[in-house]
Amino acid sequence: MTKDFIYIAAVLLIMASCVQKRESTALPEKFTISTEALKDKIRGGWAGQTIGCTFGGPTEFKFKGTLIQDYQPIIWHDHYIKETFEIDPGLYDDVYIDMTFVEILEKYGLDAPVDSFALSFARDDYKLWHANQAARYNILNGIMPPASGHWMNNPHADDIDFQIEADFAGMMTPGLINASSAICDSIGHIMNYGDGFYGGAFMSAMYSAAYVTDDVNLVVSEALKIIPAESKFYKTIADVITWHKQYPDDWKKAWFEIEKKHSSDKGCSEGVFNAFNIDASLNAAYVVMGLLYGEKDFFKTMDVATRCGQDSDCNPATAAGILGVMIGYKNIPAYWKPALEEAEGLKFPYMDISLREIYDLSYKHALLVINTNGGTVSDSTITLEVQKPQTLALEQSYEGLYPASELLIRKDYLEDPIVVNFTGNGVVVLGNLRSVCGVSKSNYVALLDVYVDGVKTEQVKMPFDYIIRKYDIYHKYLMPQGDHKIEIKWVNPNPDFRMYLKSVVTYADSPAKPIDPAAANAK
C-alpha cells in the first residue's frame, strides 16, 4: 500500500505540473486584484522606471557595440535620484515625456485628440533628441501626426524614442493589451513609425501583461503577439527568446548572438556607419535580456539591461518599470527605496508634477480604462476582463533604401553654399547651426534654400535655439537611383553663426556589395 500510495502521489504531482505548464502558456481570461494591490503595482512601475533610469545614467552610450564588464562599478546611494534631478535633469526624458502624456489625459480625457498630445510635447521646454526632436520640429513647422513620425519626414523613425515613453500606456491598462495598443497607435505615431512604433507598443503590452501574471517568459511572449511577424522588431525579440533558451545561464552568450545578427542600423544616420545604435529593436532586445535573465531579481534585471550597453539608462528603466508592476512597490528591495522616496514629493524635472501625484493619476486613469473595457470596480476589489493580444498592422520604415556611404566633412560654412554630389536614391545631411561668439541662447533662425538637381524644392528653417532645433540639416529619400546634386544656400547669413556640416550619409536602391579581396589586391 505504501508503494502504491507513493506511486499515485508521484503521478498526481506530475499531472499537476503539466496542468501548471498548460496554464502558464496564456494569460488568464479574468483577473481579480485589490485596489490597494493595483495602487502598489502602479507605484512599483513608476518607481522602477525612475530607479532604472538613474541606475544606468552614467553609462548611457558610453558602451557602444560592447558590453559593460563585470568589474565596471555602477554606483548607487541614498540621495542619488534627488542629486541627479538637480545635476542632470535631461537624463529623465523617458519619464518626463510619459508624464506629459498623463497630464494631457487628465486634462482632456481618454478621448483626447492626438494633436493635443503632439502640441504639448512640441511646445514644452524640455530637451529632446532623435525621433522626438525631429517630430517636435515637424509639428512646430506644420507637419502633424502621424506624418510627423513617418520615416519619409523623420530620419529617426525607427529610433528608441516612443519605446522609452510608452510606459504610461501600459501602466493604465492592466491586463488590457489591446487597449494599450490603441493608446500607443495614436501617440506613438507622433514621433515614430514601424519598428520605432512597435518598440513602444511592445513595452506597453509587457506592462499590461505584468499586472496579471508573474511569469516573465509569458509576459514577453504574450506582448510579442501584437507585433507583426514579418517585422525586424519581431524577429529580433523572437531570437532573444530562442537564445535565452539555448543559453539560460549565460546572458553574455546571448548578447554576442544579438550583436552578430541584429546590431546593424538602417535608419538613424548617426549610427548607420558606426557603433552608436539607438534603434528600437536592438535596445528592446536588451530590455528583454534584462527581464529574462534577471529572473524577477530587481537588481539583476537592471544590471543585465544596463551592461548590454548602448542606451543603458533607458533600457534598465523600462525593464525595472515592468518588473516593478509585476512585483509591486512593496517587493522592490529596501536598498533602492531611500533614494526614490526622497524624490517622490519633488516636482519632476521640467514638470509641475511629482511622482506621488503621477501615481494617483495613473490609478485614476486605469480605473477609467478598466470600466470602459468590461471590468468591474468596487471599493476594495477590481475584476479585469483580460484581453487576448491582437496583432498590429505591418509598418516598415526605409523600404527601398540601403546604406551606401558616409562622407565625414566636419566643416563650417557661412556664405559658401553646401554642395553634395552623390550617387544613390537617398541622402541625409548631418549638422547644426552653432555660435562663434559663445552665446548659448538666441532667437536667430537660419533660412536655407534647398536645390535638388538644380531645382529649388523648399526652404528649411534652422533655429539656433536648442529646444526647437532641426535635428538634421536636410534629408530626402526614394529619389530615382542615379547621380544627384544637393545645393543648400544660406539666404540670411549672420557672422555670429556658422553652419556646421558634420557628414553626409547616402543610400542606394540595393545593398552595397562587399569588397572582393582578390580584386582589391590585384595589381
C-alpha positions as CSV (number, residue, x, y, z in Angstrom):
1,M,0.0,0.0,0.0
2,T,2.8,2.4,0.8
3,K,4.5,1.9,-2.6
4,D,1.1,2.3,-4.3
5,F,0.4,5.4,-2.4
6,I,3.9,6.9,-3.3
7,Y,3.3,5.9,-7.0
8,I,-0.1,7.6,-7.1
9,A,1.2,10.7,-5.3
10,A,4.0,10.9,-7.8
11,V,1.6,10.6,-10.8
12,L,-0.6,13.3,-9.3
13,L,2.4,15.6,-8.9
14,I,3.4,15.1,-12.5
15,M,-0.2,15.8,-13.6
16,A,-0.3,18.9,-11.5
17,S,2.9,20.1,-13.0
18,C,1.6,19.5,-16.6
19,V,-1.6,21.4,-15.7
20,Q,0.5,24.3,-14.4
21,K,2.6,24.3,-17.5
22,R,-0.5,24.4,-19.7
23,E,-2.0,27.2,-17.6
24,S,1.2,29.3,-18.0
25,T,1.0,29.3,-21.8
26,A,-1.6,32.1,-21.8
27,L,-2.9,34.9,-19.7
28,P,-6.0,34.3,-17.6
29,E,-9.3,35.3,-19.0
30,K,-10.3,37.1,-15.8
31,F,-8.2,38.5,-13.1
32,T,-9.2,39.9,-9.7
33,I,-6.9,42.4,-7.8
34,S,-7.5,44.5,-4.8
35,T,-7.5,48.3,-5.2
36,E,-4.5,48.5,-2.8
37,A,-2.6,46.0,-4.8
38,L,-3.3,47.9,-8.1
39,K,-2.0,51.1,-6.5
40,D,1.1,49.3,-5.3
41,K,1.8,47.9,-8.7
42,I,1.4,51.4,-10.3
43,R,3.8,52.9,-7.8
44,G,6.1,50.0,-8.5
45,G,6.1,50.7,-12.2
46,W,6.9,54.4,-11.9
47,A,9.4,53.8,-9.2
48,G,11.1,51.1,-11.2
49,Q,11.3,53.3,-14.2
50,T,12.9,56.2,-12.2
51,I,15.3,54.0,-10.3
52,G,16.4,52.1,-13.5
53,C,16.9,55.4,-15.4
54,T,19.1,56.8,-12.6
55,F,21.0,53.5,-12.2
56,G,22.0,53.3,-15.8
57,G,22.5,57.0,-16.4
58,P,26.3,57.2,-16.0
59,T,26.9,54.6,-18.7
60,E,24.5,55.9,-21.3
61,F,26.0,55.4,-24.8
62,K,29.5,55.1,-23.3
63,F,29.5,51.4,-24.3
64,K,28.6,51.1,-27.9
65,G,28.9,47.7,-29.5
66,T,30.5,46.3,-26.4
67,L,29.1,45.1,-23.1
68,I,29.9,46.6,-19.7
69,Q,32.4,44.3,-18.0
70,D,31.6,42.9,-14.6
71,Y,34.5,44.8,-12.9
72,Q,32.9,48.2,-14.0
73,P,31.2,49.6,-10.9
74,I,27.7,51.1,-11.2
75,I,27.2,53.4,-8.2
76,W,24.1,53.9,-6.0
77,H,23.5,55.9,-2.9
78,D,20.5,57.1,-0.8
79,H,20.4,60.6,-2.3
80,Y,21.2,59.6,-5.9
81,I,17.9,60.4,-7.6
82,K,17.5,63.8,-6.0
83,E,21.1,64.6,-6.9
84,T,20.6,63.5,-10.5
85,F,17.3,65.6,-10.7
86,E,19.4,68.7,-9.9
87,I,22.6,67.9,-11.9
88,D,21.4,66.1,-15.0
89,P,17.6,66.6,-15.4
90,G,17.7,65.8,-19.1
91,L,18.5,62.2,-18.2
92,Y,14.9,61.7,-17.4
93,D,13.4,62.2,-20.9
94,D,12.0,58.7,-20.7
95,V,10.0,59.7,-17.6
96,Y,9.0,63.4,-18.1
97,I,7.6,62.7,-21.6
98,D,5.5,59.9,-20.1
99,M,4.3,62.5,-17.5
100,T,3.4,64.9,-20.3
101,F,1.0,62.4,-21.8
102,V,-0.5,61.5,-18.5
103,E,-1.2,65.2,-17.8
104,I,-2.9,65.6,-21.2
105,L,-5.1,62.6,-20.5
106,E,-6.1,64.2,-17.2
107,K,-6.8,67.5,-18.9
108,Y,-8.8,66.3,-21.9
109,G,-9.9,62.8,-21.0
110,L,-9.3,59.3,-22.5
111,D,-10.5,60.5,-25.9
112,A,-8.1,63.4,-26.1
113,P,-7.2,64.2,-29.7
114,V,-3.7,63.2,-30.8
115,D,-3.0,66.9,-31.7
116,S,-3.3,67.8,-28.0
117,F,-0.6,65.4,-27.1
118,A,1.6,66.5,-30.1
119,L,1.3,70.2,-29.4
120,S,2.0,69.9,-25.7
121,F,5.0,67.7,-26.4
122,A,6.3,70.1,-29.1
123,R,5.8,73.3,-27.1
124,D,7.3,72.1,-23.7
125,D,10.7,73.4,-22.9
126,Y,12.4,70.1,-22.0
127,K,15.2,68.6,-24.0
128,L,14.5,66.1,-26.7
129,W,16.7,64.1,-29.1
130,H,16.4,61.9,-32.3
131,A,12.9,61.0,-33.3
132,N,11.3,63.1,-30.6
133,Q,13.2,66.2,-31.6
134,A,12.6,65.6,-35.3
135,A,8.9,65.2,-34.6
136,R,8.9,68.4,-32.4
137,Y,10.4,70.3,-35.3
138,N,7.9,68.8,-37.8
139,I,5.0,69.7,-35.5
140,L,6.2,73.3,-34.9
141,N,6.5,73.7,-38.7
142,G,3.1,72.3,-39.6
143,I,3.7,68.6,-40.1
144,M,1.3,67.0,-37.7
145,P,0.9,63.3,-36.6
146,P,1.0,60.8,-38.0
147,A,3.1,62.4,-40.7
148,S,5.4,63.9,-38.0
149,G,6.7,60.4,-37.1
150,H,6.7,58.8,-40.6
151,W,10.1,57.8,-41.9
152,M,9.8,60.0,-45.0
153,N,9.6,63.0,-42.7
154,N,11.6,61.7,-39.8
155,P,15.0,60.2,-40.3
156,H,14.8,58.7,-36.8
157,A,11.5,56.9,-37.2
158,D,12.9,53.5,-36.0
159,D,14.8,55.0,-33.1
160,I,14.0,54.2,-29.4
161,D,12.0,57.3,-28.6
162,F,8.5,56.0,-28.2
163,Q,9.8,52.8,-26.7
164,I,11.1,54.8,-23.7
165,E,8.0,56.8,-23.1
166,A,5.1,54.4,-23.7
167,D,5.3,53.1,-20.1
168,F,2.3,55.3,-19.0
169,A,0.1,53.5,-21.5
170,G,0.8,50.0,-20.1
171,M,0.5,51.2,-16.5
172,M,-3.0,52.5,-17.1
173,T,-4.2,49.3,-19.0
174,P,-3.8,46.4,-16.6
175,G,-4.4,43.1,-18.4
176,L,-5.8,45.2,-21.3
177,I,-3.1,44.8,-24.0
178,N,-5.3,45.8,-26.9
179,A,-6.5,49.0,-25.1
180,S,-2.8,49.7,-24.6
181,S,-2.1,49.2,-28.3
182,A,-4.9,51.7,-29.2
183,I,-3.3,54.4,-27.0
184,C,0.1,53.6,-28.5
185,D,-1.2,53.7,-32.0
186,S,-2.4,57.3,-31.5
187,I,0.5,58.7,-29.5
188,G,3.4,56.6,-30.8
189,H,3.0,57.9,-34.4
190,I,3.7,61.4,-33.2
191,M,7.4,60.6,-33.2
192,N,7.9,57.1,-34.7
193,Y,6.8,54.6,-37.3
194,G,7.4,50.9,-37.9
195,D,9.9,49.3,-35.5
196,G,10.1,52.6,-33.6
197,F,6.4,52.5,-33.0
198,Y,6.4,48.7,-32.3
199,G,9.0,49.3,-29.6
200,G,6.6,51.4,-27.6
201,A,3.6,49.2,-28.2
202,F,5.6,46.1,-27.2
203,M,6.9,47.6,-23.9
204,S,3.4,48.9,-23.1
205,A,2.0,45.4,-23.7
206,M,4.5,43.9,-21.3
207,Y,3.4,46.4,-18.6
208,S,-0.2,45.4,-19.2
209,A,0.6,41.7,-19.0
210,A,2.8,42.1,-15.9
211,Y,-0.3,43.0,-13.9
212,V,-1.9,39.6,-14.3
213,T,1.0,37.2,-14.3
214,D,4.3,36.9,-12.5
215,D,5.7,34.6,-15.3
216,V,8.3,36.8,-17.0
217,N,8.6,34.5,-20.0
218,L,4.8,34.7,-20.5
219,V,4.8,38.5,-20.3
220,V,7.4,38.6,-23.1
221,S,5.7,36.1,-25.3
222,E,2.2,37.5,-24.9
223,A,3.4,41.0,-25.6
224,L,5.2,39.9,-28.7
225,K,1.9,38.6,-30.2
226,I,0.9,42.2,-31.0
227,I,4.0,42.7,-33.3
228,P,3.7,41.5,-36.9
229,A,6.0,38.5,-37.5
230,E,7.3,40.0,-40.8
231,S,8.9,42.9,-39.0
232,K,12.6,43.2,-37.9
233,F,11.4,44.0,-34.4
234,Y,9.5,40.7,-34.1
235,K,12.4,38.7,-35.4
236,T,14.9,40.4,-33.1
237,I,12.8,39.6,-29.9
238,A,12.0,36.1,-31.1
239,D,15.7,35.5,-31.5
240,V,16.3,36.7,-27.9
241,I,13.7,34.3,-26.6
242,T,15.4,31.4,-28.6
243,W,18.9,32.3,-27.4
244,H,17.7,32.6,-23.8
245,K,16.5,29.1,-24.0
246,Q,19.8,28.0,-25.6
247,Y,22.0,29.8,-23.1
248,P,19.8,30.0,-20.0
249,D,22.7,30.6,-17.6
250,D,24.9,32.9,-19.7
251,W,23.4,36.2,-20.8
252,K,26.7,37.2,-22.5
253,K,26.5,34.4,-25.0
254,A,23.0,35.6,-26.0
255,W,24.3,39.2,-26.2
256,F,27.0,38.1,-28.7
257,E,24.4,36.4,-30.8
258,I,22.3,39.6,-30.8
259,E,25.3,41.7,-31.8
260,K,26.2,39.3,-34.7
261,K,22.7,39.3,-36.2
262,H,20.8,42.4,-35.1
263,S,23.3,45.3,-34.4
264,S,23.1,47.0,-37.8
265,D,21.1,50.2,-38.0
266,K,19.5,51.3,-41.3
267,G,17.6,54.4,-40.3
268,C,19.4,56.7,-37.8
269,S,22.0,58.4,-39.8
270,E,24.3,58.9,-36.8
271,G,24.5,55.2,-36.2
272,V,24.4,53.6,-39.7
273,F,28.2,53.7,-40.1
274,N,29.5,53.5,-36.6
275,A,29.0,51.6,-33.3
276,F,26.3,54.0,-32.0
277,N,22.9,52.3,-32.1
278,I,19.7,53.8,-30.9
279,D,17.5,51.5,-32.9
280,A,14.4,50.4,-31.1
281,S,14.7,46.7,-31.9
282,L,18.2,46.3,-30.6
283,N,17.6,48.2,-27.4
284,A,14.4,46.3,-26.9
285,A,16.4,43.1,-27.1
286,Y,18.5,44.4,-24.2
287,V,15.3,45.1,-22.2
288,V,14.1,41.6,-22.8
289,M,17.5,40.3,-21.9
290,G,17.3,42.1,-18.5
291,L,13.8,40.6,-17.9
292,L,14.6,37.1,-18.9
293,Y,18.0,36.8,-17.3
294,G,17.0,38.9,-14.3
295,E,14.6,36.2,-13.2
296,K,12.5,38.7,-11.2
297,D,15.5,39.8,-9.2
298,F,15.3,43.7,-9.2
299,F,19.0,44.4,-9.2
300,K,19.9,41.6,-11.7
301,T,17.2,42.8,-14.1
302,M,18.6,46.3,-14.1
303,D,22.2,45.2,-14.1
304,V,21.9,42.9,-17.2
305,A,19.8,45.5,-19.1
306,T,22.5,48.1,-18.3
307,R,25.5,46.0,-19.1
308,C,24.2,45.2,-22.5
309,G,25.3,48.8,-23.4
310,Q,24.1,51.4,-25.9
311,D,21.0,53.3,-24.4
312,S,21.9,51.9,-21.0
313,D,19.8,54.2,-18.9
314,C,16.5,53.8,-20.9
315,N,16.8,50.0,-21.1
316,P,17.0,49.3,-17.4
317,A,14.4,51.9,-16.8
318,T,11.9,50.0,-18.9
319,A,12.9,46.6,-17.6
320,A,12.7,47.8,-14.0
321,G,9.4,49.5,-14.6
322,I,7.8,46.3,-16.0
323,L,9.2,44.3,-13.1
324,G,8.1,46.9,-10.7
325,V,4.5,46.4,-11.9
326,M,4.8,42.7,-11.7
327,I,6.1,42.5,-8.1
328,G,4.7,45.8,-6.8
329,Y,6.4,48.5,-4.9
330,K,6.3,46.6,-1.6
331,N,8.6,43.9,-3.1
332,I,11.2,46.2,-4.5
333,P,14.2,45.7,-2.2
334,A,14.6,48.2,0.6
335,Y,18.1,49.1,-0.7
336,W,16.6,51.2,-3.6
337,K,13.8,52.9,-1.7
338,P,15.5,55.7,0.3
339,A,16.7,57.5,-2.9
340,L,13.3,57.1,-4.5
341,E,11.2,58.1,-1.5
342,E,13.4,61.2,-1.0
343,A,12.4,62.3,-4.5
344,E,8.8,61.2,-4.7
345,G,7.4,64.5,-3.4
346,L,9.6,66.7,-5.6
347,K,8.5,68.3,-8.8
348,F,9.9,66.1,-11.5
349,P,12.5,67.7,-13.8
350,Y,10.8,70.0,-16.4
351,M,7.4,69.2,-14.9
352,D,5.0,70.8,-12.5
353,I,4.0,67.4,-11.0
354,S,5.6,64.9,-8.6
355,L,5.9,61.1,-8.7
356,R,3.3,60.9,-5.9
357,E,0.9,62.8,-8.0
358,I,1.5,60.7,-11.1
359,Y,0.8,57.5,-9.1
360,D,-2.6,58.9,-8.3
361,L,-3.3,60.0,-11.9
362,S,-2.3,56.6,-13.4
363,Y,-4.5,54.8,-10.9
364,K,-7.4,57.1,-11.8
365,H,-6.9,56.6,-15.5
366,A,-6.5,52.8,-15.0
367,L,-9.9,52.6,-13.4
368,L,-11.5,54.5,-16.3
369,V,-9.9,52.2,-18.8
370,I,-10.9,49.1,-16.8
371,N,-14.6,50.3,-16.7
372,T,-14.5,51.1,-20.4
373,N,-13.2,47.6,-21.2
374,G,-15.7,45.4,-19.3
375,G,-14.1,45.3,-15.9
376,T,-15.8,45.9,-12.6
377,V,-14.6,48.1,-9.8
378,S,-15.7,48.1,-6.2
379,D,-14.4,49.8,-3.1
380,S,-11.9,47.1,-2.4
381,T,-11.5,44.8,-5.5
382,I,-11.2,45.1,-9.3
383,T,-12.0,42.3,-11.8
384,L,-10.4,42.6,-15.2
385,E,-11.6,41.2,-18.5
386,V,-8.1,40.2,-19.7
387,Q,-7.6,40.8,-23.4
388,K,-6.1,38.4,-25.9
389,P,-3.4,40.2,-27.8
390,Q,-4.3,41.3,-31.3
391,T,-1.6,41.8,-33.9
392,L,-1.0,45.4,-35.1
393,A,-0.8,46.3,-38.8
394,L,2.5,45.9,-40.6
395,E,4.6,49.0,-40.9
396,Q,8.2,49.0,-42.3
397,S,10.5,52.1,-42.5
398,Y,13.1,52.9,-45.1
399,E,11.8,50.4,-47.6
400,G,13.8,50.5,-50.8
401,L,16.8,52.2,-49.1
402,Y,20.1,50.6,-48.3
403,P,23.1,52.3,-46.6
404,A,25.7,53.2,-49.2
405,S,28.3,55.6,-47.9
406,E,29.2,58.2,-45.3
407,L,31.4,61.2,-46.1
408,L,32.8,62.9,-43.0
409,I,33.2,66.6,-43.7
410,R,33.3,68.5,-40.4
411,K,33.4,71.9,-41.9
412,D,31.9,75.3,-41.0
413,Y,30.0,77.3,-43.6
414,L,28.9,81.0,-43.7
415,E,28.5,82.4,-47.2
416,D,29.5,79.4,-49.4
417,P,26.7,77.0,-50.3
418,I,26.8,73.4,-49.1
419,V,27.1,71.2,-52.1
420,V,26.7,67.5,-52.0
421,N,27.2,65.3,-55.1
422,F,26.3,61.6,-54.7
423,T,25.1,58.5,-56.5
424,G,22.1,56.8,-54.9
425,N,18.4,57.2,-54.0
426,G,18.6,58.9,-50.6
427,V,20.7,61.3,-48.6
428,V,20.9,62.8,-45.1
429,V,22.9,65.9,-44.4
430,L,24.0,65.9,-40.8
431,G,25.0,69.1,-39.0
432,N,23.7,72.1,-37.0
433,L,23.8,75.8,-36.5
434,R,26.4,76.9,-34.0
435,S,27.6,80.2,-32.5
436,V,31.1,81.6,-33.0
437,C,30.8,84.2,-30.3
438,G,29.9,81.9,-27.4
439,V,26.2,82.7,-27.0
440,S,24.1,79.9,-25.6
441,K,20.7,81.4,-26.3
442,S,19.5,83.3,-29.4
443,N,16.2,83.6,-31.3
444,Y,18.2,83.6,-34.6
445,V,16.8,81.2,-37.3
446,A,18.9,80.5,-40.4
447,L,16.9,80.1,-43.6
448,L,18.3,77.6,-46.1
449,D,17.1,77.3,-49.7
450,V,17.5,73.7,-50.9
451,Y,18.1,72.9,-54.6
452,V,17.8,69.3,-55.8
453,D,19.4,68.7,-59.2
454,G,19.2,72.4,-59.9
455,V,15.6,72.9,-58.9
456,K,14.6,74.7,-55.7
457,T,12.4,72.4,-53.7
458,E,12.0,74.0,-50.3
459,Q,13.3,76.4,-47.7
460,V,14.5,74.9,-44.4
461,K,14.5,76.7,-41.1
462,M,17.4,76.1,-38.8
463,P,16.7,77.6,-35.3
464,F,19.8,78.1,-33.1
465,D,17.6,77.5,-30.0
466,Y,18.5,74.0,-28.9
467,I,15.0,73.2,-27.8
468,I,13.4,73.8,-31.2
469,R,16.4,73.0,-33.3
470,K,16.3,70.9,-36.5
471,Y,18.0,67.6,-35.8
472,D,19.5,67.1,-39.3
473,I,20.1,69.8,-41.9
474,Y,18.3,68.0,-44.7
475,H,17.1,64.6,-45.8
476,K,15.4,63.2,-48.9
477,Y,14.5,59.5,-49.6
478,L,13.3,57.5,-52.5
479,M,14.9,59.6,-55.2
480,P,15.4,58.0,-58.6
481,Q,18.6,55.9,-58.3
482,G,21.4,57.8,-60.0
483,D,23.6,60.8,-59.8
484,H,22.3,63.8,-57.8
485,K,23.4,67.2,-56.6
486,I,22.1,68.8,-53.4
487,E,22.9,72.5,-53.0
488,I,22.0,74.3,-49.8
489,K,22.2,78.1,-49.8
490,W,22.1,80.2,-46.6
491,V,19.9,83.1,-47.6
492,N,20.2,85.2,-44.3
493,P,23.8,84.5,-43.1
494,N,24.8,86.0,-39.7
495,P,28.5,86.5,-38.9
496,D,27.9,85.4,-35.3
497,F,26.9,81.9,-36.5
498,R,28.2,79.1,-38.7
499,M,26.5,76.2,-40.3
500,Y,28.5,73.1,-39.2
501,L,28.3,70.3,-41.7
502,K,29.3,67.1,-39.9
503,S,28.8,64.4,-42.5
504,V,26.7,63.1,-45.4
505,V,25.0,59.7,-45.4
506,T,23.8,58.3,-48.7
507,Y,21.5,55.4,-49.6
508,A,21.0,53.2,-52.7
509,D,18.3,51.0,-54.0
510,S,20.2,47.8,-53.5
511,P,22.6,46.6,-50.8
512,A,26.2,47.5,-51.1
513,K,28.4,44.7,-52.5
514,P,31.2,43.5,-50.2
515,I,34.7,44.2,-51.5
516,D,36.3,41.3,-53.3
517,P,39.7,40.8,-51.6
518,A,41.2,39.2,-54.7
519,A,40.2,42.2,-56.8
520,A,41.3,44.7,-54.2
521,N,44.8,43.1,-54.1
522,A,45.1,42.7,-57.9
523,K,47.9,44.8,-59.5
